[in-house]
Amino acid sequence: MAKENNYKNNFKSDGVDEEFSQELADQNDLEAQARAEAANQRAAKRKNK
């Protein structure tokens, strides 16, 4: 819980709202999506233990 509060307090938005388009995604975007999904699955596994 402390880490979450710390993150929220330190997070500063640049005010730019980025939109993602699957049609415009390049190979780097697709690889980043795959890494993010794998990380989400690992985090969900740990949370369920």
Stockholm file with secondary structure:
# STOCKHOLM 1.0

chainA/1-49         MAKENNYKNNFKSDGVDEEFSQELADQNDLEAQARAEAANQRAAKRKNK
#=GR chainA/1-49 SS CHHHHHHHHHCCCCSCCCCCCGGGCCHHHHHHHHHHHHHHHHHHHHHHC
#=GC SS_cons        CHHHHHHHHHCCCCSCCCCCCGGGCCHHHHHHHHHHHHHHHHHHHHHHC
//
